Structure formats: C-alpha cells, structure tokens
Amino acid sequence: MVAFTTFFLIMIAFHLTRIVYRRLQERTAMKRLARSGIQYIDQMDGFQFETYLKALFQQLGYKAQVTPKSGDFGADLIMKRQQKIVIQAKRYGSKNRVSLSAVQEVYGAQAYYKADEAWVITNSSFTKSARALAEACNVQLFDRKALQELILQVNPTHTAEKVCQEVKPASRSCPTCGNELVVRQGKTNRFFGCSSFPQCRHTEAINK
C-alpha cells in the first residue's frame, strides 16, 4: 500500500512537472512572437500592411512594388529577385479568416504577371478550404504565426510600429456625409472618424 501511494505521488509530480514545463515553453514562445510587432500590424489598414511587407521584403533583397489599387489582377505586391513572386496581402481582424477567394485571385495573378510563385500573407488564419485549394494550386500561405516567424528572422529596420505611426492609412470618404474620414485615437485602438465631427458622428474600424 505504501509503495502504491509513493508511486501514485511520483506520477502526479511527474505530470505536474510536465504541465509547468509546457506552460513555460508556451509563455516563452508567446513573448518571442510578441517581439515581431504583430500588435501594430493588427492596427494597420490594408495599405499600411502592403507598405510594411514591401519594406520587409526589400530588406531581404527583393525588388518589391505595390500594385495600383484598381486593376491589380489579384496581386497587391510584385517581388523580383531570381524569381518573380506575386503576393496578396490580407490584413484582417483576429476573428476573420482568409477564404479560398484570396487563393483563387492570387493564382490568377500568377498567370497574368507570369510569376514563378504566388503567396497569400495574412495576420490572421486561413479557412480549411483555402488551405486545400492552396495545396492543389501550389500557392504558399503565410498565416499569423508564419508571418511572425518571418519578421523575427528578418528583424526589419522599418518596424511594424514605425510603419503604423508614420504611414497614413488609405484615404476614405464618409458614407454618411461624403467628407473625408480621419484617423482618431480611442481608448485602446485607432479608428476612422468623420472630419465633420460633431455634425457627423460616423466611425469605422481602420481594418474594415
């Protein structure tokens, strides 16, 4: 009976040690990923995200350009080094996942621009159908974790914080009154508010 009790206590101690070790590993990994500046990417709009990715890949030796807002044929960025790569950038809210339409569009862009590779990069995640189509079409996906790992490897000079603070979001018009929307600082996040406030009180998220 004593031997059984001792064995039981040893097993409990062993499992508790494993749990504590796993949690310490997770905490260390989270702290490391936080250094990527992903919290600032989460505050960007699409234009700022594209600008940040351009700077990131330029530091890797690519010639990168952001495509025009209209008539981009499914590519937000075009990169050239030994190969040509088309990228669709999806800066989403944490609860929104990138669907297979992004894969379809960048796959079409690969054909149009005669690129060697097609990528979709997001600060969020991908749906199951998007991943299945990407595998079938040989489109490379970078989800939130993969993006963070890439940033940590590059350690870019133009940090996400700097881009978020220095690059203005793309201009927008107020759907209520037609005046320009301007960036305002809330208690926790920045947002767009109508420039004619308080006459017009329309607001919307920057990442909309």
Disulfide bonds with the S-S distance in Angstrom:
none
